Amino acid sequence: MRSLMGAVFTVGVLVGVAGTGIAATVRGSAIFPDVPAGSFYDAAIGQMYSLGIIKGYDNGKFGPDDAVTRGQLAVMLQRFRDELTDGGTVEVRSSSSSRQSISSSSSSSSSSSSSVGVIPPQGTFRFTAATYATAESSAVQIFVVRTGGAKGTVTVDYTTVNGTAVSGTDFTAKSGTLSFANNETSKSFSLTMINNPLAQGNKSFTVALSNVTNGGTLSNPSTTTVTIQDNQSANSSSAGSNGSVSSSSSSNPAGVFNLSALAYMINEKSGPLTVTVLREEGTTGTVTVAYGTSNGTATSGSDYTSVSGTLTFNAGETSKTISIPVNYNASITGNKSFNIIIGSPTGGASLGTVASSPVTLFDNESAESGSGTVKFVKATYNVSKSSGYIDIPVQRAGAAAGTVTVNYSTTPLTASAGVDYTNTSGTLTFAPGESSKKVRIPIIKTSSASSGKTFALDLSNVTGPAVMGSITSTSITIDN
């Protein structure tokens, strides 16, 4: 097996790193299955991968414990030196031989296998991985990064393309536009897989980027392949390339682990933060799940204290808590964030869709933390009938002190409850520190309704120290 740094130089692309900053939004464990979630190098691997500095092996793994030779280290350091001293574009060449050469774009060299060009200040756009793997009846998060520059607002389109997997039968087709604001370097979108009851083997489709605006360009990989692992061909759980484990059935008697909220917020003066890990769907047997934190704009040691460990759930237990110390900073430094992550379930348990959530540290000197407002993120949503459900996020914006509840309920418009969707109502409870929750609404796959039917989801009756926000009703359109 090649050493780790040998795998670094296998891609023939141009990578510019000067002045881009580091986007701490993609973790190594979300890309490579052998990078432990929450490990001390998890965020660093993700950051360097997002910038195109390092790559994994051809088999999709990273090899975090592999040796690095002195020669490989010297080449790596040379790349950083040239970029820092010359401010030039770093040119990474690949050839059919095993030798690779690296130089600043200001160097006078030539190679028939090289790609030569200038990265615009608006940046280049690409996927973070050339392949993903996921199970039927699951969702996969696809990441797009902007490297080499981050000037101005730039948009890029994405769309799914049928392969052996066919939209409507194996996955839900999706297309859209990602908008990167000035200095924004990472975006993502979710794709939904459809359960196929027949044993037909693994299938795949592709996702392509196109139509970059305002001076941005595409770089490799601009297409990524998503492999859907057939539940009927393999009855065991399997690890996807996003680091999560998807159960092969819709209900797991050993349990499915999720964080209690999509996002958390805490006043830097009010720590520690308590995060709840939920065991849902089943409670059979003793199971464990690992947890950890990774830096974002907040840094462990100065802004918060990193934590890691393993939670043990005995038979019948449904929740455990993690305490994360928060450090008070008397300076006005603005809000900062880090991530809380769970992974590596044992005992037959699996991970759910909320295995990682951001934590915002509210700057006490910028404004005193209140209780926030409760609202929807958007006023409209679309969902494919074949997806089976839609998750609507509810946000507690501004701050997250105290316990707050809000009622929710669906209302038919042109869509009919019981025919096109399942009538849904209940109460969301935001514990202290929780700033985003979700409402799941089942969509009836057998509906014969024409595309474009709509229904509403409404919020009401906020209790506790909070008020209603600006978007208290959202409409959901069901597409075929």
C-alpha positions in Angstrom: 0.0 0.0 0.0 1.3 3.5 -0.8 2.0 5.7 2.1 -0.5 8.5 3.0 1.5 11.3 1.3 1.9 9.3 -1.8 -1.9 9.4 -2.1 -1.9 13.1 -1.8 -0.5 13.7 -5.2 -2.7 11.5 -7.4 -5.0 14.2 -8.8 -4.0 16.5 -11.7 -5.7 19.8 -10.8 -4.7 23.4 -10.0 -5.1 24.3 -6.3 -4.6 27.9 -5.0 -4.6 28.4 -1.3 -3.4 31.9 -0.7 -5.9 34.2 0.9 -8.7 31.7 0.9 -8.8 31.0 4.6 -9.8 27.6 5.9 -13.4 26.4 5.7 -14.0 24.4 8.8 -17.4 23.0 7.7 -16.4 19.7 6.2 -14.9 17.0 8.5 -12.6 14.2 7.4 -15.1 11.6 8.9 -17.7 12.9 6.5 -15.5 12.0 3.5 -13.4 9.0 4.6 -14.8 5.9 6.4 -11.6 5.3 8.3 -11.3 8.7 9.9 -13.0 8.5 13.4 -15.6 11.1 14.0 -14.5 13.6 16.6 -10.9 12.5 16.5 -8.3 15.3 17.1 -7.4 15.3 13.4 -11.0 15.0 12.0 -11.5 18.7 11.3 -7.9 19.2 10.0 -8.3 16.4 7.4 -11.6 17.8 6.2 -10.2 21.3 5.9 -7.1 20.2 3.9 -9.3 18.0 1.7 -11.7 20.9 1.0 -8.7 23.0 -0.1 -7.4 20.3 -2.3 -4.2 19.9 -0.3 -4.6 16.2 0.4 -6.5 13.3 -1.1 -7.2 9.8 0.0 -6.4 6.4 -1.6 -8.0 5.1 -4.7 -10.1 2.7 -2.5 -11.8 5.8 -0.8 -9.9 5.5 2.5 -7.5 8.1 4.0 -5.1 6.0 6.0 -4.7 8.4 9.0 -2.1 6.1 10.7 0.0 5.5 7.6 3.7 6.6 7.6 4.9 9.8 5.8 8.4 9.8 4.3 10.8 12.8 4.7 10.7 13.3 0.9 7.0 13.5 0.8 6.9 15.9 3.7 9.5 18.1 2.0 7.4 18.4 -1.2 4.3 19.2 0.9 6.2 22.0 2.7 7.5 23.3 -0.6 4.0 23.8 -1.8 3.1 25.9 1.2 6.4 27.9 1.0 5.9 28.7 -2.7 2.4 29.9 -2.1 3.3 32.0 0.9 6.3 33.7 -0.7 5.2 34.1 -4.3 1.4 34.2 -3.9 1.2 32.1 -7.1 -1.0 29.3 -8.1 0.2 25.9 -7.0 0.3 23.5 -9.9 -0.1 19.8 -9.1 0.9 17.5 -12.0 0.0 13.9 -12.4 1.5 11.5 -15.0 1.3 7.9 -15.9 4.5 7.2 -13.9 4.7 7.1 -10.1 6.8 10.3 -9.9 4.9 13.5 -9.3 6.2 17.1 -9.5 4.9 20.2 -7.8 5.9 23.8 -8.4 4.7 27.4 -8.2 2.9 28.6 -11.3 5.7 31.2 -11.7 8.2 28.4 -12.2 9.3 27.7 -15.8 8.5 24.0 -16.4 6.4 22.0 -18.8 4.7 18.7 -18.9 2.4 17.1 -21.4 0.2 15.7 -18.6 -0.1 19.0 -16.7 -3.2 21.2 -16.5 -2.1 24.9 -16.5 -4.4 27.8 -15.8 -5.1 30.6 -13.4 -7.6 30.3 -10.6 -9.9 33.4 -10.6 -10.3 35.4 -7.4 -13.9 34.2 -7.4 -12.7 30.6 -6.9 -13.3 27.2 -8.4 -16.1 24.9 -7.4 -16.1 21.2 -7.0 -17.5 18.3 -5.0 -15.5 17.2 -1.9 -15.7 13.5 -3.0 -15.9 11.7 -6.3 -18.0 8.9 -4.9 -20.7 8.5 -2.2 -22.4 5.3 -0.9 -25.7 5.1 1.0 -28.5 2.7 1.7 -32.0 2.6 0.3 -34.6 4.6 2.2 -31.9 7.0 3.4 -30.6 10.4 2.6 -27.0 11.5 1.7 -25.5 14.9 2.2 -23.5 16.1 -0.8 -20.8 18.8 -0.2 -19.6 21.5 -2.7 -16.6 23.6 -1.9 -15.1 26.8 -3.3 -11.3 26.8 -3.3 -8.5 29.1 -4.6 -10.5 32.3 -4.0 -13.7 33.5 -2.4 -14.4 36.9 -3.8 -18.0 38.0 -4.4 -21.3 36.3 -4.7 -21.2 33.3 -7.1 -23.8 30.6 -7.9 -23.4 27.1 -9.3 -26.1 24.7 -10.5 -26.4 21.0 -9.6 -28.5 18.2 -11.0 -28.9 14.5 -10.7 -28.4 12.2 -13.8 -29.8 8.7 -14.1 -27.4 5.8 -14.3 -28.2 2.2 -13.4 -30.3 3.9 -10.7 -33.4 5.7 -12.1 -35.1 8.7 -10.6 -38.6 8.0 -9.3 -37.8 4.4 -8.7 -34.4 4.3 -6.9 -33.9 8.0 -5.9 -35.6 11.3 -6.0 -34.4 13.5 -8.8 -33.2 16.9 -7.7 -31.7 20.0 -9.2 -31.0 23.5 -7.9 -28.7 26.4 -7.5 -26.2 26.9 -4.7 -25.4 30.6 -3.9 -22.0 31.3 -2.3 -21.8 34.7 -0.6 -18.6 36.7 -0.4 -16.0 34.7 1.5 -18.3 31.7 1.8 -16.5 28.5 0.9 -18.8 25.5 1.5 -22.4 24.5 0.7 -24.3 21.2 0.8 -27.6 19.6 -0.3 -29.4 16.4 0.5 -30.5 13.6 -1.8 -33.2 11.1 -0.9 -33.1 7.4 -1.8 -36.2 5.3 -2.4 -36.7 1.8 -1.0 -36.9 -0.8 -3.7 -38.4 -4.1 -2.3 -36.7 -6.2 -5.0 -33.2 -7.7 -4.8 -31.6 -6.0 -7.8 -28.1 -5.4 -6.5 -26.4 -2.0 -6.0 -27.2 0.8 -8.4 -25.7 4.2 -9.0 -26.4 7.7 -10.4 -24.4 10.8 -10.8 -24.7 14.4 -9.7 -23.2 17.2 -11.9 -22.2 20.8 -11.4 -22.6 23.4 -14.1 -23.3 27.1 -14.9 -20.9 28.8 -12.6 -21.7 32.6 -12.6 -19.8 35.9 -11.9 -16.3 34.7 -13.0 -16.1 31.4 -11.0 -15.0 28.2 -12.7 -15.4 24.4 -12.2 -12.6 22.1 -11.1 -12.4 18.3 -10.5 -14.4 16.5 -9.4 -17.3 18.4 -11.0 -19.4 15.2 -11.1 -19.8 12.6 -8.3 -21.2 9.1 -8.3 -23.8 8.0 -5.7 -24.0 4.2 -5.1 -27.3 2.9 -3.6 -26.6 -0.2 -1.6 -29.3 -2.8 -2.1 -31.0 -3.7 1.2 -32.3 -7.0 -0.1 -28.8 -8.1 -1.3 -27.1 -7.5 2.1 -29.1 -7.5 5.3 -26.4 -5.9 7.4 -25.8 -2.2 8.1 -23.2 -0.5 5.9 -21.1 2.5 6.3 -21.6 5.3 3.7 -18.9 7.7 2.5 -20.4 10.5 4.6 -19.3 8.6 7.7 -22.7 7.6 8.8 -24.2 4.1 9.1 -27.5 3.4 7.5 -29.7 0.5 8.7 -31.0 -1.8 6.1 -34.5 -1.7 7.5 -36.9 1.1 8.4 -36.9 0.1 12.1 -34.0 -1.0 14.1 -34.8 -2.9 17.3 -31.4 -2.1 18.8 -32.1 1.6 18.2 -31.1 4.5 16.0 -29.0 7.3 17.5 -29.7 11.0 16.8 -28.7 14.3 18.5 -31.7 16.0 20.1 -31.5 19.1 17.9 -30.3 20.1 14.4 -28.3 23.0 16.0 -27.4 24.4 19.4 -26.7 27.8 20.8 -25.4 29.0 24.2 -24.3 32.2 25.7 -20.5 32.1 26.3 -21.1 33.1 29.9 -23.7 30.5 30.6 -21.8 27.2 30.1 -21.6 24.3 30.2 -23.8 23.2 27.3 -25.8 20.0 27.8 -26.4 18.0 24.6 -28.8 15.1 24.6 -28.3 11.9 22.5 -31.5 10.1 21.7 -31.9 6.3 21.1 -35.0 6.0 18.9 -37.0 3.2 17.2 -35.8 0.4 19.5 -34.2 -0.2 22.9 -33.2 -3.9 22.7 -29.9 -4.9 24.3 -26.9 -2.9 25.4 -25.5 -0.6 22.8 -22.9 2.2 22.6 -22.2 5.3 20.5 -19.0 7.4 20.4 -19.1 11.2 20.6 -16.7 14.1 20.1 -16.3 17.7 19.1 -14.5 19.5 16.3 -13.4 23.1 15.8 -15.2 25.5 13.6 -14.6 29.2 14.0 -14.5 28.4 17.7 -11.2 26.8 18.9 -10.9 24.1 21.6 -9.0 25.4 24.6 -9.7 29.1 24.1 -13.5 29.1 23.3 -14.6 25.8 24.6 -13.2 22.5 26.0 -13.3 19.6 23.6 -14.9 16.4 24.8 -14.9 12.8 23.5 -15.9 9.5 24.8 -18.5 6.7 24.6 -22.1 6.6 25.8 -23.5 3.2 26.9 -27.2 2.6 26.7 -28.6 -0.4 28.6 -31.7 -2.2 27.4 -34.7 0.2 27.7 -32.6 3.4 28.0 -33.6 6.1 25.4 -31.4 9.1 26.2 -28.0 10.2 27.5 -26.4 13.6 27.9 -23.0 15.1 27.1 -21.7 18.2 29.0 -19.4 20.6 27.0 -17.6 23.3 29.0 -17.7 26.8 27.4 -15.0 29.4 28.1 -15.9 33.0 28.7 -14.1 35.6 26.6 -14.4 39.2 27.8 -13.5 40.6 24.4 -15.9 41.4 21.6 -15.1 38.7 19.1 -18.5 37.9 17.6 -20.3 34.6 17.6 -18.3 31.5 17.0 -19.2 27.9 16.3 -17.9 24.3 16.7 -19.5 20.9 16.0 -20.8 18.0 18.1 -20.6 14.6 16.5 -21.7 11.1 17.2 -20.6 7.9 15.5 -19.4 4.3 15.6 -22.5 2.7 17.1 -22.2 -0.9 18.4 -24.6 -3.7 19.4 -26.6 -3.5 16.1 -27.6 0.1 16.6 -27.2 2.6 13.8 -26.9 6.3 13.2 -29.9 8.5 12.2 -30.0 11.6 10.1 -28.8 14.0 12.9 -25.4 12.6 13.7 -23.7 16.0 13.6 -24.9 19.5 14.7 -23.3 22.9 14.9 -23.0 24.7 18.2 -23.0 28.5 18.2 -21.3 30.4 21.0 -23.2 33.6 21.5 -20.8 36.5 22.1 -21.9 38.0 25.5 -20.3 41.4 24.8 -22.0 41.8 21.4 -25.5 41.5 22.9 -26.9 40.0 26.0 -28.5 36.6 25.3 -32.3 36.5 25.5 -34.7 33.7 24.8 -35.1 34.1 21.0 -37.9 33.9 18.6 -39.5 30.7 17.2 -40.1 30.5 13.5 -39.8 28.4 10.3 -36.6 28.8 8.2 -38.5 29.3 4.9 -42.1 30.0 3.9 -42.3 27.4 1.2 -41.0 23.8 0.6 -41.3 21.2 -2.1 -41.3 17.4 -1.6 -41.5 14.5 -4.0 -44.3 12.1 -3.4 -41.9 9.1 -3.7 -39.7 10.4 -0.8 -42.2 9.2 1.8 -41.8 12.2 4.2 -40.4 15.7 4.6 -38.6 17.2 7.5 -39.4 20.8 8.2 -36.9 22.7 10.4 -38.1 25.0 13.2 -35.6 27.6 14.4 -35.2 29.2 17.7 -33.4 32.3 16.5 -31.5 35.0 18.4 -30.7 33.0 21.5 -31.6 29.9 23.4 -32.0 30.5 27.1 -34.6 28.5 29.1 -37.1 25.9 28.0 -39.5 26.9 25.3 -42.4 24.9 23.6 -44.4 25.6 20.5 -47.3 23.7 18.9 -47.4 22.7 15.3 -50.2 21.3 13.1 -50.9 20.7 9.4 -53.7 22.3 7.4 -55.0 21.0 4.0 -55.0 23.5 1.1 -55.3 21.9 -2.3 -53.8 18.6 -0.9 -56.0 16.3 1.2 -55.0 14.9 4.6 -55.1 11.1 4.6 -54.9 11.0 0.8 -51.8 13.0 -0.1 -50.1 13.4 3.3 -50.7 12.3 6.9 -52.2 14.9 9.2 -49.6 15.8 11.8 -49.7 17.8 15.0 -47.8 18.0 18.3 -45.5 20.1 20.4 -41.8 20.8 20.0 -39.8 21.4 23.2 -36.6 23.4 23.0 -34.4 22.6 26.0 -31.8 25.2 27.0 -29.2 25.5 24.3 -31.3 23.8 21.5 -31.8 26.2 18.6 -33.2 24.1 15.8 -35.7 21.1 15.8 -37.6 19.4 13.0 -41.2 18.3 12.3 -41.5 15.1 10.2 -44.6 14.9 8.0 -45.4 11.6 6.2 -46.1 11.9 2.5 -48.4 9.2 1.1 -46.6 7.5 -1.8 -49.7 5.9 -3.3 -51.5 9.2 -3.7 -53.0 9.7 -7.2 -53.0 13.4 -6.8 -51.6 15.6 -9.6 -48.3 17.4 -9.0 -48.5 20.7 -7.3 -50.9 19.9 -4.5 -50.2 21.9 -1.3 -50.8 21.9 2.4 -49.6 24.1 5.3 -47.7 23.6 8.5 -48.5 26.2 11.2 -46.9 27.2 14.5 -48.9 28.4 17.5 -48.9 28.9 21.3 -45.3 29.5 22.2 -44.7 29.0 26.0 -41.7 29.9 28.1 -39.4 33.0 27.6 -39.8 33.3 23.8 -42.0 34.9 21.2 -43.2 34.0 17.7 -40.9 34.9 14.8 -41.6 36.3 11.4 -42.5 33.0 9.6 -45.1 31.1 11.5 -46.7 29.3 8.6 -45.1 27.4 5.7 -46.6 25.7 2.7 -45.5 22.4 1.3 -46.0 21.5 -2.3 -46.1 17.8 -3.3 -44.5 17.0 -6.6 -44.7 13.7 -8.5 
